[in-house]
Amino acid sequence: MSEHLPGPRVEAGEPERAENTALRLVWSTPLYLRSTVALFLSGLGFSAAAPQIASFLVGELHASLTVAGLYYLTNLTAPVAGYLVGARSDRTGARLGLFRVCAVVGFAGWTAIALAPRLWVPFVVSAVVLGFAGAATSQLFAAIHDQAALRPRPANDGVVAIVRMALTAGWVVGPVAGSFLAAVAGSRVMLFATAVATLAQLVPLGALRDPGVPHPAAAEHEPRPVRPGVRVMLPLLGFTGLYICVYAGESVKYAFLPIYMNDRLGFSPALSGAVIGIQPLVELVLMPVAVVVARRTGEVRLMVLAAGFGVGANLCFALTGTAAGLFAGQVLMGGVWGVFATLGIIVAQRLLPQAVATASAIFLSSTALSSALGGLAGGLGAAWIGLPLVFLVPAGFALAAVLGLAALARAR
């Protein structure tokens, strides 16, 4: 059986034309263009707060470092919230309506954290509210899938890549903007800016309706899909589990690579920043390339190679001890996410085509589980084998993903 998942196919010589068409489709289709802007704002807001939340808890609410670290465990509720929103979306077809609800909930949650008078408030709000806010992104990707399904074209995967690049671009700009704003105006102002960016996602979408539903009343007469059972979802869950193994390395890297560069290797701040910053640039360059290559090789087979890059990247971190070695590791890591960030959501939706919103929500919310896994494994590994050998732990996770994805490619 071919390793390609069901989806648009192209003939020889067509990929370049398809990519050009993808850019034109994004520009000429209101949902695609507005989703691109909305996802940039989403990435900008969330990534501005992510590196600053621990400092806020310690500096403003007087939490200990241990308690501040426990805050990230509140993300474990995100997959549950994502599944509930995705299942509701698949039953009703109201992708954009649920997106708007989630964006408003996100604004309320981040505002409550910015104004929090007690330490318990951010923990409760993050566990109960922000998981639903994160589901907004999955609803946009489900709506994009619905729009693409109306007119299947070879360029549709390229559209997803372009829209996904906007989310990544937000994550490139956000940490810098968040750090600057926190330094100038304080952590509470920065967190409220995150709330505003989350709400601002509504502006590009305006009053746009769900694709394929000309009037809300029309959906009431259509049969509602049955919620998929666990057996049907097993391929999606298996693929998501392998993605978690790959993504777990990000928590280890961002926790320990700066410490290793600054404290052990004595790198200057400029050199450390350059090492960290090269990955998203490589990722952005490779995202559209990944779509073209995947048409030739198969999506999952290309992910096997990308997970192999993850093994190599972490071995560079663990064994080289030089600036050149760390740059090489980060370039390889850019290759990992240039493939997974682009193709992951596409593969997830094709593994559960009868419930694309559920598939999108489960896949996108799995990053919370991988962050917890990586944080726990990295902390134990650092205590056991120290720096830099702790990076052998995510190398092992990535190797497990290589083997699992290879098996999935053969099965598909």
C-alpha positions as CSV (number, residue, x, y, z in Angstrom):
1,M,0.0,0.0,0.0
2,S,1.3,3.5,-0.8
3,E,2.6,5.6,2.1
4,H,0.6,8.6,0.8
5,L,-2.4,9.5,2.8
6,P,-5.7,10.2,0.9
7,G,-5.5,13.7,-0.5
8,P,-4.9,15.7,-3.7
9,R,-2.3,14.3,-6.1
10,V,-0.4,16.0,-8.9
11,E,1.3,14.8,-12.0
12,A,4.9,15.1,-12.8
13,G,6.0,18.7,-13.3
14,E,3.1,20.2,-11.5
15,P,4.4,21.0,-8.0
16,E,5.8,24.4,-8.9
17,R,2.6,25.6,-10.6
18,A,0.6,24.2,-7.6
19,E,2.7,26.3,-5.2
20,N,2.1,29.4,-7.2
21,T,-1.6,28.7,-7.2
22,A,-1.6,28.2,-3.4
23,L,-0.4,31.7,-2.9
24,R,-3.0,33.1,-5.3
25,L,-5.7,31.0,-3.6
26,V,-4.7,32.5,-0.2
27,W,-4.9,36.0,-1.6
28,S,-8.2,35.5,-3.4
29,T,-10.1,33.4,-0.9
30,P,-11.4,35.5,2.0
31,L,-11.3,32.6,4.5
32,Y,-7.7,31.7,3.7
33,L,-6.5,35.3,3.8
34,R,-8.3,36.3,6.9
35,S,-7.3,33.1,8.7
36,T,-3.7,33.9,7.9
37,V,-3.9,37.2,9.6
38,A,-5.9,35.8,12.6
39,L,-3.3,33.0,13.1
40,F,-0.4,35.5,13.1
41,L,-2.2,37.4,15.9
42,S,-2.8,34.1,17.7
43,G,0.9,33.1,17.5
44,L,2.0,36.7,18.5
45,G,-0.2,36.8,21.6
46,F,0.5,33.3,23.0
47,S,4.3,33.4,22.3
48,A,4.6,36.8,23.9
49,A,3.3,35.4,27.2
50,A,4.9,32.0,27.2
51,P,8.4,33.0,28.1
52,Q,7.2,35.6,30.6
53,I,4.6,33.8,32.7
54,A,7.0,32.3,35.1
55,S,8.7,35.7,35.7
56,F,5.2,37.1,36.3
57,L,4.3,34.5,38.9
58,V,7.6,35.0,40.7
59,G,7.9,38.8,40.5
60,E,4.3,39.9,40.8
61,L,2.7,37.1,42.8
62,H,5.7,36.0,44.8
63,A,5.7,32.4,43.8
64,S,8.7,30.2,44.4
65,L,10.6,28.8,41.4
66,T,9.2,25.4,42.1
67,V,5.6,26.6,42.2
68,A,6.2,28.7,39.0
69,G,7.4,25.5,37.3
70,L,4.3,23.7,38.3
71,Y,2.2,26.2,36.4
72,Y,2.9,24.5,33.1
73,L,1.1,21.4,34.3
74,T,-2.1,23.3,34.0
75,N,-1.7,22.8,30.3
76,L,-2.6,19.2,30.7
77,T,-6.3,20.1,30.6
78,A,-5.9,21.5,27.1
79,P,-6.4,18.2,25.2
80,V,-9.7,17.6,27.1
81,A,-10.9,21.1,26.2
82,G,-9.8,20.7,22.6
83,Y,-11.6,17.4,22.2
84,L,-14.8,18.8,23.7
85,V,-14.7,21.8,21.3
86,G,-13.7,19.7,18.3
87,A,-16.5,17.1,18.9
88,R,-19.0,19.9,19.2
89,S,-17.8,21.5,16.0
90,D,-18.1,18.2,14.1
91,R,-21.6,17.7,15.3
92,T,-22.8,21.2,14.4
93,G,-20.4,22.3,11.7
94,A,-20.2,25.7,13.4
95,R,-16.4,26.1,13.0
96,L,-16.2,29.9,13.0
97,G,-18.9,30.3,15.6
98,L,-16.9,28.2,18.0
99,F,-13.7,30.0,17.0
100,R,-15.2,33.3,18.0
101,V,-16.4,31.8,21.4
102,C,-12.9,30.5,22.1
103,A,-11.3,33.8,21.2
104,V,-13.5,35.7,23.6
105,V,-12.9,33.1,26.3
106,G,-9.2,33.5,25.7
107,F,-9.5,37.3,26.1
108,A,-11.3,36.9,29.4
109,G,-8.8,34.3,30.6
110,W,-5.7,36.4,29.9
111,T,-7.3,39.5,31.3
112,A,-8.1,37.6,34.5
113,I,-4.4,36.5,34.8
114,A,-3.1,40.0,34.1
115,L,-5.3,41.4,36.9
116,A,-4.8,38.4,39.3
117,P,-4.5,39.5,42.9
118,R,-3.6,36.0,44.3
119,L,-1.3,33.2,43.1
120,W,-4.1,30.7,42.7
121,V,-5.9,32.7,40.1
122,P,-3.5,32.1,37.2
123,F,-3.5,28.3,38.0
124,V,-7.2,28.0,38.0
125,V,-7.7,30.2,34.9
126,S,-5.1,28.4,32.9
127,A,-6.5,24.9,33.8
128,V,-10.2,25.8,33.3
129,V,-10.3,28.6,30.7
130,L,-7.2,28.8,28.6
131,G,-7.5,25.3,27.3
132,F,-10.7,26.3,25.5
133,A,-8.9,29.4,24.2
134,G,-6.3,27.3,22.5
135,A,-9.0,25.4,20.6
136,A,-9.6,28.5,18.5
137,T,-6.7,27.6,16.2
138,S,-8.0,24.1,15.6
139,Q,-11.4,25.5,14.5
140,L,-9.8,27.7,11.9
141,F,-7.9,24.7,10.4
142,A,-11.1,22.7,10.4
143,A,-12.8,25.6,8.5
144,I,-9.9,25.7,6.0
145,H,-10.3,22.0,5.5
146,D,-14.0,22.5,4.8
147,Q,-13.3,25.2,2.3
148,A,-10.7,23.1,0.5
149,A,-13.1,20.2,0.4
150,L,-15.6,22.2,-1.6
151,R,-13.0,22.4,-4.5
152,P,-10.3,19.7,-4.1
153,R,-7.1,21.0,-5.8
154,P,-3.4,20.0,-5.7
155,A,-2.6,23.4,-4.2
156,N,-4.8,22.9,-1.1
157,D,-1.8,21.5,0.9
158,G,0.2,24.5,-0.1
159,V,-2.6,26.7,1.3
160,V,-2.3,25.0,4.7
161,A,1.5,25.6,4.6
162,I,1.1,29.3,3.9
163,V,-1.5,29.7,6.6
164,R,0.6,27.7,9.1
165,M,3.6,29.9,8.3
166,A,1.6,32.9,9.6
167,L,1.2,31.1,13.0
168,T,5.0,30.3,13.0
169,A,5.8,33.9,12.1
170,G,3.8,35.1,15.1
171,W,5.8,32.8,17.3
172,V,9.0,34.4,15.9
173,V,8.0,37.9,16.6
174,G,6.0,37.3,19.9
175,P,8.8,36.4,22.3
176,V,10.8,39.5,21.3
177,A,7.8,41.8,21.6
178,G,6.7,40.3,24.9
179,S,10.1,40.7,26.4
180,F,10.4,44.3,25.3
181,L,6.9,45.2,26.5
182,A,7.4,43.5,29.9
183,A,10.7,45.4,30.4
184,V,9.1,48.7,29.5
185,A,5.6,48.5,31.0
186,G,5.6,45.5,33.3
187,S,4.4,41.9,33.2
188,R,0.7,42.8,33.8
189,V,0.6,45.1,30.8
190,M,2.3,42.5,28.6
191,L,-0.3,39.8,29.7
192,F,-3.1,42.2,28.9
193,A,-1.6,42.8,25.5
194,T,-1.8,39.0,25.0
195,A,-5.5,39.2,25.9
196,V,-6.0,42.0,23.3
197,A,-4.1,40.0,20.6
198,T,-6.3,37.0,21.4
199,L,-9.5,39.0,21.0
200,A,-8.1,40.7,17.9
201,Q,-8.3,37.4,16.0
202,L,-12.0,38.2,15.6
203,V,-11.3,41.3,13.5
204,P,-9.9,39.7,10.3
205,L,-12.7,37.1,10.2
206,G,-15.4,39.7,10.7
207,A,-18.9,38.2,10.0
208,L,-17.6,35.5,7.7
209,R,-19.7,32.4,7.7
210,D,-18.7,28.7,7.7
211,P,-17.7,27.4,4.3
212,G,-20.4,25.4,2.5
213,V,-23.2,26.6,4.7
214,P,-25.0,29.5,2.9
215,H,-27.3,30.2,5.8
216,P,-27.2,29.0,9.4
217,A,-30.7,27.4,9.1
218,A,-29.4,25.1,6.3
219,A,-27.2,23.2,8.8
220,E,-30.2,22.3,10.9
221,H,-31.6,20.0,8.2
222,E,-28.4,18.1,7.5
223,P,-27.7,14.8,9.3
224,R,-25.2,15.2,12.2
225,P,-22.2,13.0,12.0
226,V,-21.8,10.2,14.6
227,R,-19.0,10.8,17.1
228,P,-16.1,8.5,16.1
229,G,-15.3,5.6,18.3
230,V,-12.0,4.9,19.9
231,R,-11.1,2.2,17.4
232,V,-11.6,4.6,14.5
233,M,-9.5,7.2,16.2
234,L,-6.6,4.8,16.9
235,P,-4.5,5.8,13.9
236,L,-4.9,9.5,14.8
237,L,-4.0,8.8,18.5
238,G,-1.0,6.8,17.5
239,F,0.2,9.5,15.1
240,T,-0.4,12.1,17.8
241,G,1.6,10.1,20.3
242,L,4.6,9.9,17.9
243,Y,4.3,13.7,17.4
244,I,4.4,14.1,21.2
245,C,7.7,12.2,21.3
246,V,9.2,14.5,18.7
247,Y,7.9,17.7,20.3
248,A,9.0,16.7,23.8
249,G,12.6,17.7,22.8
250,E,11.5,21.4,22.6
251,S,10.8,21.6,26.3
252,V,14.2,20.1,27.1
253,K,16.0,22.4,24.6
254,Y,14.5,25.6,25.7
255,A,15.0,24.7,29.4
256,F,18.6,23.6,29.2
257,L,20.3,24.8,26.0
258,P,20.5,28.5,27.2
259,I,21.9,27.4,30.5
260,Y,24.4,25.1,28.8
261,M,25.5,27.9,26.4
262,N,25.8,30.6,29.0
263,D,27.0,28.8,32.1
264,R,29.1,25.9,30.7
265,L,30.3,27.1,27.3
266,G,30.5,30.8,28.2
267,F,28.9,32.1,25.0
268,S,28.1,35.8,24.7
269,P,24.4,36.8,24.7
270,A,24.6,37.7,21.0
271,L,26.0,34.2,20.1
272,S,23.4,32.4,22.3
273,G,20.6,34.5,20.8
274,A,21.9,33.7,17.3
275,V,21.9,29.9,18.0
276,I,18.3,30.1,19.4
277,G,17.1,32.3,16.6
278,I,18.3,30.4,13.6
279,Q,15.7,27.5,14.1
280,P,12.5,29.5,13.3
281,L,14.2,31.1,10.3
282,V,15.1,27.7,8.8
283,E,11.6,26.4,9.7
284,L,9.9,29.2,7.8
285,V,12.1,28.6,4.7
286,L,11.4,24.9,4.7
287,M,7.7,24.9,5.3
288,P,6.6,25.5,1.7
289,V,9.3,23.1,0.5
290,A,8.0,20.4,2.7
291,V,4.6,20.4,0.8
292,V,6.4,20.0,-2.6
293,V,8.7,17.2,-1.4
294,A,5.8,15.4,0.4
295,R,3.9,15.0,-2.9
296,R,6.8,13.0,-4.2
297,T,7.8,11.0,-1.1
298,G,4.6,10.7,0.9
299,E,3.8,12.8,4.0
300,V,4.5,10.2,6.6
301,R,7.7,9.0,4.9
302,L,9.0,12.6,4.9
303,M,8.2,12.8,8.6
304,V,10.4,9.8,9.3
305,L,13.3,11.7,7.8
306,A,12.3,14.8,9.9
307,A,12.2,12.8,13.1
308,G,15.7,11.5,12.1
309,F,16.8,15.1,12.0
310,G,15.5,15.4,15.6
311,V,17.8,12.6,16.6
312,G,20.7,14.2,14.9
313,A,20.0,17.6,16.4
314,N,19.9,16.4,20.0
315,L,23.1,14.4,19.4
316,C,24.7,17.7,18.3
317,F,23.6,19.4,21.5
318,A,24.8,16.5,23.6
319,L,28.1,15.7,22.1
320,T,29.7,18.6,20.1
321,G,30.3,21.3,22.7
322,T,31.0,23.9,20.1
323,A,29.1,26.8,18.5
324,A,29.3,25.2,15.1
325,G,27.8,22.0,16.6
326,L,25.0,23.8,18.3
327,F,24.2,25.8,15.1
328,A,24.1,22.5,13.2
329,G,21.7,21.1,15.7
330,Q,19.4,24.1,15.4
331,V,19.5,23.9,11.6
332,L,18.5,20.3,11.9
333,M,15.7,21.2,14.4
334,G,14.5,23.8,11.9
335,G,14.2,20.9,9.4
336,V,12.1,18.9,12.0
337,W,9.6,21.7,12.4
338,G,9.6,22.8,8.8
339,V,8.1,19.4,8.1
340,F,6.0,18.6,11.2
341,A,4.5,22.2,11.5
342,T,3.3,22.0,7.9
343,L,2.3,18.4,7.4
344,G,1.2,17.4,10.9
345,I,-2.2,19.0,10.8
346,I,-2.8,17.7,7.2
347,V,-2.0,14.2,8.2
348,A,-4.1,14.4,11.4
349,Q,-7.1,15.5,9.4
350,R,-6.7,12.7,6.8
351,L,-6.4,10.1,9.5
352,L,-9.9,11.1,10.8
353,P,-11.6,12.6,7.7
354,Q,-15.2,12.2,9.2
355,A,-14.3,14.4,12.1
356,V,-11.7,16.9,11.0
357,A,-12.4,19.4,13.9
358,T,-11.9,16.7,16.5
359,A,-8.7,15.6,14.7
360,S,-7.4,19.1,14.5
361,A,-8.1,19.8,18.2
362,I,-6.5,16.5,19.4
363,F,-3.4,17.1,17.3
364,L,-2.9,20.8,18.1
365,S,-3.6,20.4,21.8
366,S,-1.1,17.6,22.2
367,T,1.7,20.1,22.5
368,A,0.7,20.6,26.1
369,L,1.2,16.9,26.9
370,S,4.6,16.9,25.1
371,S,5.7,19.9,27.1
372,A,4.8,18.1,30.3
373,L,6.6,14.9,29.2
374,G,9.6,16.8,28.0
375,G,9.8,18.9,31.2
376,L,9.5,15.8,33.5
377,A,12.0,13.7,31.5
378,G,14.4,16.6,31.0
379,G,14.4,17.4,34.7
380,L,15.0,13.8,35.7
381,G,17.7,13.4,33.0
382,A,19.5,16.6,34.1
383,A,19.6,15.4,37.7
384,W,20.8,11.9,36.6
385,I,23.3,12.5,33.8
386,G,23.7,16.3,33.8
387,L,24.5,18.8,31.0
388,P,24.9,18.3,28.1
389,L,24.1,14.6,28.1
390,V,20.5,15.4,29.1
391,F,19.9,15.9,25.4
392,L,20.3,12.2,24.9
393,V,16.8,11.9,26.4
394,P,15.0,13.8,23.6
395,A,17.2,12.0,21.1
396,G,15.8,8.7,22.4
397,F,12.2,10.1,22.1
398,A,12.9,11.2,18.5
399,L,14.4,7.7,17.7
400,A,11.2,6.1,19.0
401,A,9.2,8.5,16.7
402,V,11.4,7.5,13.7
403,L,10.6,3.8,14.3
404,G,6.9,4.4,14.9
405,L,6.4,6.7,11.9
406,A,8.3,4.2,9.7
407,A,5.8,1.5,10.8
408,L,2.9,4.0,10.1
409,A,4.3,4.8,6.6
410,R,4.4,1.1,5.7
411,A,0.9,0.5,7.1
412,R,-0.6,3.4,5.1
